[in-house]
Amino acid sequence: MSYCLNPHCPKPENPNDVKFCRTCGSKLLLKERYRAIKPIGQGGFGKTFLAVDEDKPSRPRCVIKQFYPQAQGTNTLAKAVELFNQEAVQLDELGKHPQIPELLAYFTQEDRQYLVQEFIDGQNLPQELAHKGAFNEIQIRQLLNDLLSVLQFCHAKHVIHRDIKPENIIRRSPLSSPLKKGEENIAPLNKGGRGDLVLVDFGAAKSTTGTALNKTGTSIGSPEYVAPEQMRGRAIFASDIYSLGATCINLLTGRSPFDSYDTNNDTWVWQQYLQTPVSNELSRILNKMLESIPIRRYQTVDEVFKDLNQQSQVVATPASLAKPLSTQPTSPPAVVPKTPSQMDLELEEMKTLFIGKAKPQNNNQNQPKTQSIQPSSKSQIDEELEELKAKYLGKNNTPNQ
């Protein structure tokens, strides 16, 4: 099937062998190569379509994102095109990360803006949640480690995603697509050699270069996952951290973040709805990610990484290694010399013990044979103990150097 991209077309379905819509006459091929098959999503900026690239023999699948501003004024449209081009350049750079879809093309056709991106084969997290149930702590820690690295990359490029939510996170199917050019030297992020979780939908991404971060912009994003300051059009890097935290509690509880917040007491109560318990350390991290006042929230991804991995480092470190090792040589314990009378008593005890233990063993034929020990005579023992006593007292009477 071929799907018409005209938003006003009353009957967009068409056969896959035609180039123009049979209902409205719109062109069905974008840039003479990309053919939409069916819509797979819709948002405030337009629609997303599954498509194929007919310019290649294998007709690989891709995604067409259609940006269609609601206001149709000339100045507004021109500004939208300008911003779109700037954003596309940023997305082209971001798409070189293995956990971000690659940008294949961007252009304007029939006064509508389009992005064509790599298709990520896999399930998004709401689909995974429906099939496998709520996440546990191990899964959430893995998710955080996977996605924080993506945010770290984006923020280093001065880009705020602004629409992090479970629907925009896809778990890539194993070996679903070949490595991108230049990825051969990238360290594997999981057993499959690529990022297990992929962050998609950068249509709402915002550049923070120049003075853009200090300007009030458009309120954008999904209300359940958006930080309070972003609702007022003042998104910052920490806004993405908030949205990722809200995503985590949705996956832990299976509930909307709205349902895990007590508005009467202005506090999060997501711990009450956990499917499996989590540690106090993870609870503290998530609650700090979800602070409504930005200054109380984690300001950078590095701060979250530090707290997230601190516990595992402590657990992995033996208690004996957790304490600092002294580099100073330790002195042997002081020896308190014994008096002759104390020596006599101890030597008599040794003599009694030795003679008692040295008695011949019973020659029972059923007992296992052992090497026989011939005891010394009593006079020999006395002589040996006297020699030991003389040596010990002689050493202790040696004057100090």
C-alpha positions as CSV (number, residue, x, y, z in Angstrom):
1,M,0.0,0.0,0.0
2,S,1.0,3.6,-0.6
3,Y,-0.2,6.3,1.8
4,C,-0.9,9.9,0.8
5,L,0.9,12.5,2.9
6,N,-1.6,15.2,2.3
7,P,-3.1,15.9,5.8
8,H,-6.4,16.9,4.3
9,C,-6.8,13.9,1.9
10,P,-10.1,12.1,2.7
11,K,-8.9,8.8,1.4
12,P,-5.1,8.5,1.7
13,E,-4.8,4.7,1.0
14,N,-3.5,3.9,-2.5
15,P,-2.0,1.0,-4.4
16,N,1.8,0.7,-4.1
17,D,2.4,1.0,-7.9
18,V,1.1,4.6,-8.4
19,K,3.0,7.9,-8.1
20,F,0.0,10.2,-7.4
21,C,-2.8,9.9,-5.0
22,R,-6.0,8.8,-6.7
23,T,-8.1,10.9,-4.5
24,C,-6.4,14.3,-4.1
25,G,-3.6,14.0,-6.8
26,S,-0.7,14.7,-4.4
27,K,2.7,13.1,-5.1
28,L,3.2,9.9,-3.3
29,L,7.0,9.8,-3.6
30,L,9.1,12.2,-1.5
31,K,12.2,13.3,-3.4
32,E,11.2,10.7,-6.0
33,R,12.3,7.9,-3.7
34,Y,10.6,7.7,-0.3
35,R,7.1,6.1,-0.3
36,A,5.0,6.2,2.9
37,I,3.2,2.9,3.7
38,K,1.2,3.7,6.8
39,P,1.0,6.2,9.7
40,I,2.6,5.0,12.9
41,G,2.4,8.0,15.1
42,Q,0.9,11.5,15.5
43,G,1.9,14.5,17.6
44,G,1.7,18.2,17.8
45,F,4.0,18.8,14.9
46,G,2.5,16.4,12.4
47,K,2.6,12.7,11.7
48,T,5.1,9.8,11.5
49,F,4.9,7.2,8.7
50,L,6.6,3.9,8.0
51,A,8.1,4.1,4.6
52,V,10.4,2.4,2.1
53,D,13.3,3.8,0.1
54,E,12.5,2.8,-3.5
55,D,15.8,4.2,-4.7
56,K,17.6,1.1,-3.4
57,P,17.0,-2.4,-4.8
58,S,16.4,-3.9,-1.3
59,R,13.7,-1.2,-0.6
60,P,14.8,-0.8,3.0
61,R,12.3,0.5,5.5
62,C,12.7,4.0,6.9
63,V,10.6,6.6,8.8
64,I,9.1,9.7,7.4
65,K,8.4,12.5,9.9
66,Q,6.1,15.2,8.6
67,F,6.3,18.6,10.2
68,Y,3.3,20.7,9.5
69,P,2.9,24.0,11.4
70,Q,-0.6,24.8,12.4
71,A,-0.3,28.5,11.5
72,Q,0.0,29.0,7.8
73,G,1.1,32.7,7.7
74,T,4.0,33.5,5.3
75,N,6.3,34.8,8.0
76,T,5.5,31.9,10.4
77,L,6.1,29.3,7.7
78,A,9.4,30.9,6.7
79,K,10.6,30.9,10.3
80,A,9.5,27.3,10.7
81,V,11.6,26.3,7.6
82,E,14.6,28.2,9.0
83,L,14.3,26.5,12.4
84,F,13.8,23.1,10.7
85,N,17.0,23.5,8.7
86,Q,19.0,24.4,11.8
87,E,17.5,21.5,13.7
88,A,18.1,19.1,10.9
89,V,21.8,19.9,10.9
90,Q,22.0,19.1,14.6
91,L,20.0,15.9,14.1
92,D,22.4,14.9,11.4
93,E,25.3,15.1,13.8
94,L,23.4,13.4,16.6
95,G,22.4,10.5,14.3
96,K,26.0,9.3,14.3
97,H,25.4,7.8,17.7
98,P,24.5,4.1,17.7
99,Q,21.5,4.7,20.0
100,I,20.0,7.5,17.9
101,P,18.3,6.9,14.5
102,E,20.4,8.1,11.6
103,L,19.1,11.1,9.6
104,L,18.7,10.1,5.9
105,A,17.3,13.2,4.4
106,Y,15.6,16.5,5.3
107,F,13.7,18.8,2.9
108,T,10.6,20.8,2.2
109,Q,8.0,19.6,-0.3
110,E,4.6,21.2,-1.1
111,D,5.1,23.6,1.8
112,R,5.5,20.8,4.2
113,Q,8.7,19.9,6.0
114,Y,10.0,16.3,6.2
115,L,12.7,14.3,7.9
116,V,13.5,10.8,6.8
117,Q,15.2,8.7,9.4
118,E,16.5,5.2,10.0
119,F,13.8,2.7,11.0
120,I,14.5,1.0,14.3
121,D,13.1,-2.5,14.3
122,G,11.9,-3.4,17.8
123,Q,9.3,-2.7,20.5
124,N,9.0,0.5,22.4
125,L,8.9,0.4,26.2
126,P,5.0,0.6,26.6
127,Q,4.8,-2.5,24.3
128,E,7.4,-4.2,26.4
129,L,5.7,-3.2,29.6
130,A,2.4,-4.7,28.3
131,H,4.0,-8.0,27.3
132,K,6.5,-8.5,30.1
133,G,5.1,-6.5,33.1
134,A,6.7,-3.9,35.3
135,F,10.5,-3.5,35.5
136,N,12.6,-4.4,38.5
137,E,15.6,-2.6,39.9
138,I,18.2,-4.3,37.8
139,Q,16.3,-3.5,34.6
140,I,15.9,0.2,35.7
141,R,19.6,0.5,36.5
142,Q,20.5,-0.9,33.1
143,L,18.0,1.4,31.4
144,L,19.5,4.4,33.2
145,N,23.0,3.5,32.3
146,D,22.0,3.0,28.6
147,L,20.0,6.2,28.2
148,L,22.2,8.5,30.4
149,S,25.0,7.9,28.0
150,V,22.8,9.0,25.1
151,L,21.8,12.2,27.0
152,Q,25.4,12.8,27.8
153,F,26.1,12.7,24.1
154,C,23.2,15.0,23.3
155,H,23.9,17.5,26.0
156,A,27.6,17.7,25.0
157,K,26.3,18.7,21.5
158,H,24.1,21.4,23.2
159,V,20.8,19.7,22.4
160,I,17.9,19.0,24.8
161,H,15.6,16.2,23.7
162,R,12.5,17.6,25.5
163,D,10.3,14.6,24.8
164,I,11.7,11.7,26.7
165,K,9.0,9.2,27.5
166,P,8.5,5.4,27.2
167,E,7.0,5.7,23.7
168,N,10.2,7.3,22.4
169,I,12.5,4.5,23.7
170,I,12.8,1.4,21.5
171,R,14.5,-1.8,22.4
172,R,16.3,-2.8,19.2
173,S,15.7,-6.3,18.0
174,P,19.0,-8.3,18.0
175,L,20.9,-7.9,14.8
176,S,18.0,-6.0,13.2
177,S,20.2,-3.9,11.0
178,P,23.9,-3.6,10.0
179,L,26.3,-1.2,11.7
180,K,26.4,2.3,10.5
181,K,29.4,3.6,8.7
182,G,32.1,4.5,11.2
183,E,30.6,2.4,14.0
184,E,33.1,-0.4,13.6
185,N,35.5,1.3,16.1
186,I,32.8,2.1,18.7
187,A,33.0,0.1,21.8
188,P,30.0,-2.3,22.1
189,L,27.2,-1.1,24.3
190,N,25.7,-4.5,24.9
191,K,26.0,-8.1,23.9
192,G,24.6,-7.4,20.4
193,G,27.4,-4.9,19.7
194,R,25.0,-1.9,19.5
195,G,22.9,0.1,21.8
196,D,20.1,-2.0,23.2
197,L,17.8,0.9,23.8
198,V,17.4,3.6,21.2
199,L,16.1,7.1,21.9
200,V,13.9,8.3,19.0
201,D,11.8,11.3,18.0
202,F,14.2,14.3,18.2
203,G,11.6,16.5,16.5
204,A,11.1,18.4,19.7
205,A,14.8,18.8,20.3
206,K,16.1,22.3,21.2
207,S,19.5,23.8,20.7
208,T,21.1,25.5,23.6
209,T,23.8,27.3,21.6
210,G,24.2,31.1,21.9
211,T,21.3,32.7,23.9
212,A,18.7,30.1,23.0
213,L,18.8,28.5,26.5
214,N,17.9,31.9,28.1
215,K,14.9,32.5,25.9
216,T,11.4,31.3,26.7
217,G,10.3,28.9,24.0
218,T,7.3,26.8,23.2
219,S,5.9,24.5,25.8
220,I,6.5,21.1,24.3
221,G,6.5,17.4,25.3
222,S,4.1,15.0,26.9
223,P,2.6,16.5,30.1
224,E,3.0,13.3,32.2
225,Y,6.8,13.3,31.7
226,V,7.6,17.1,31.3
227,A,9.5,19.0,34.0
228,P,7.6,22.0,35.5
229,E,10.1,24.6,34.0
230,Q,9.7,23.0,30.5
231,M,5.9,23.4,30.8
232,R,6.7,27.2,31.1
233,G,8.9,27.0,28.0
234,R,12.2,27.1,29.9
235,A,13.7,23.7,29.2
236,I,17.2,23.1,30.5
237,F,19.5,20.0,30.5
238,A,18.0,19.0,33.9
239,S,14.6,18.8,32.2
240,D,15.6,15.7,30.3
241,I,16.8,14.2,33.6
242,Y,13.3,14.8,35.1
243,S,11.6,13.2,32.1
244,L,13.9,10.1,32.3
245,G,13.1,9.8,36.0
246,A,9.3,10.0,35.2
247,T,9.9,7.3,32.6
248,C,11.5,5.0,35.2
249,I,8.6,5.3,37.7
250,N,6.1,4.5,34.9
251,L,8.1,1.3,34.1
252,L,8.4,0.4,37.8
253,T,4.7,0.9,38.6
254,G,2.9,0.4,35.3
255,R,1.0,3.6,36.1
256,S,1.0,7.1,34.7
257,P,3.4,9.5,36.5
258,F,0.3,11.6,37.2
259,D,-1.1,8.8,39.2
260,S,2.1,8.5,41.3
261,Y,2.1,12.1,42.5
262,D,0.1,13.4,45.5
263,T,-1.0,16.9,44.5
264,N,-2.5,17.6,47.9
265,N,0.8,17.1,49.7
266,D,3.1,18.0,46.7
267,T,5.1,14.8,46.9
268,W,5.8,11.7,44.9
269,V,4.2,8.5,46.2
270,W,5.4,6.1,43.4
271,Q,6.9,3.7,46.0
272,Q,3.4,2.8,47.1
273,Y,2.7,1.2,43.7
274,L,5.8,-0.8,43.1
275,Q,5.5,-4.2,41.6
276,T,8.8,-5.3,43.1
277,P,10.7,-3.4,45.9
278,V,13.7,-1.3,45.1
279,S,16.6,-0.2,47.2
280,N,16.7,3.0,49.2
281,E,19.7,4.1,47.0
282,L,17.7,3.8,43.8
283,S,14.6,5.5,45.4
284,R,16.8,8.4,46.4
285,I,18.3,8.8,42.9
286,L,14.9,8.7,41.2
287,N,13.4,11.2,43.7
288,K,16.3,13.6,43.1
289,M,15.8,13.2,39.3
290,L,12.1,14.1,39.9
291,E,12.6,17.2,42.0
292,S,10.1,19.9,40.8
293,I,12.5,22.7,41.7
294,P,15.4,22.6,39.1
295,I,18.1,23.6,41.5
296,R,17.4,20.7,43.8
297,R,17.5,18.2,40.9
298,Y,20.6,16.7,39.3
299,Q,22.0,19.3,37.1
300,T,24.1,17.1,34.8
301,V,24.1,13.5,33.6
302,D,27.5,13.0,35.2
303,E,26.0,13.6,38.7
304,V,23.4,10.9,38.1
305,F,26.0,8.5,36.8
306,K,28.1,9.0,39.9
307,D,25.3,8.2,42.4
308,L,24.0,5.4,40.2
309,N,27.3,3.5,40.1
310,Q,28.5,4.4,43.6
311,Q,26.6,1.6,45.3
312,S,27.9,-1.1,42.9
313,Q,31.4,0.1,43.5
314,V,31.0,-0.1,47.3
315,V,29.5,-3.6,47.1
316,A,32.2,-4.8,44.8
317,T,35.0,-3.5,47.0
318,P,35.9,-5.9,49.9
319,A,35.7,-4.4,53.4
320,S,39.4,-4.9,53.8
321,L,40.1,-2.8,50.7
322,A,37.7,-0.1,51.5
323,K,39.9,1.3,54.3
324,P,43.0,3.2,53.2
325,L,46.2,1.2,53.5
326,S,49.0,2.6,55.7
327,T,52.3,3.2,54.0
328,Q,54.2,3.5,57.3
329,P,55.9,0.3,58.5
330,T,54.3,-1.1,61.6
331,S,56.4,-1.8,64.7
332,P,56.2,-5.3,66.3
333,P,54.4,-5.5,69.5
334,A,56.5,-4.7,72.6
335,V,57.8,-7.9,74.4
336,V,57.5,-7.8,78.2
337,P,60.3,-9.9,79.7
338,K,59.3,-12.6,82.1
339,T,60.9,-13.0,85.6
340,P,62.8,-16.2,86.5
341,S,60.0,-17.3,88.8
342,Q,57.5,-17.0,85.9
343,M,59.8,-18.9,83.6
344,D,60.1,-21.7,86.2
345,L,56.4,-22.1,86.4
346,E,55.9,-22.1,82.6
347,L,58.8,-24.6,82.0
348,E,57.3,-27.0,84.6
349,E,53.9,-26.8,82.7
350,M,55.7,-27.5,79.4
351,K,57.5,-30.5,81.0
352,T,54.3,-32.0,82.4
353,L,52.5,-31.6,79.1
354,F,55.4,-33.0,77.1
355,I,55.8,-36.1,79.3
356,G,52.0,-36.7,79.4
357,K,51.8,-36.6,75.5
358,A,54.8,-38.8,75.0
359,K,53.3,-41.9,76.5
360,P,53.5,-44.9,74.2
361,Q,50.4,-45.5,72.2
362,N,48.3,-48.7,72.5
363,N,49.6,-51.4,70.1
364,N,46.1,-52.3,68.8
365,Q,46.4,-54.2,65.5
366,N,43.2,-52.6,64.3
367,Q,44.4,-49.1,64.6
368,P,46.2,-47.5,61.7
369,K,50.0,-47.6,62.0
370,T,51.7,-44.3,62.7
371,Q,55.3,-43.3,63.1
372,S,56.3,-44.1,66.7
373,I,57.8,-41.2,68.8
374,Q,60.4,-42.2,71.3
375,P,60.0,-40.0,74.4
376,S,63.0,-38.4,75.9
377,S,64.0,-39.4,79.5
378,K,63.0,-37.1,82.3
379,S,66.6,-36.1,82.9
380,Q,67.1,-35.2,79.2
381,I,63.9,-33.0,79.4
382,D,65.2,-31.2,82.5
383,E,68.5,-30.5,80.8
384,E,66.8,-29.1,77.6
385,L,64.4,-26.9,79.6
386,E,67.3,-25.5,81.7
387,E,69.2,-24.6,78.5
388,L,66.1,-22.9,77.1
389,K,65.6,-21.0,80.3
390,A,69.2,-19.9,80.3
391,K,69.1,-18.7,76.7
392,Y,65.8,-16.8,77.3
393,L,67.0,-15.0,80.5
394,G,70.4,-14.3,78.9
395,K,68.7,-12.5,75.9
396,N,66.4,-10.5,78.1
397,N,69.3,-9.4,80.3
398,T,71.1,-7.9,77.3
399,P,71.5,-4.2,77.8
400,N,69.7,-1.9,75.3
401,Q,71.7,-0.6,72.4
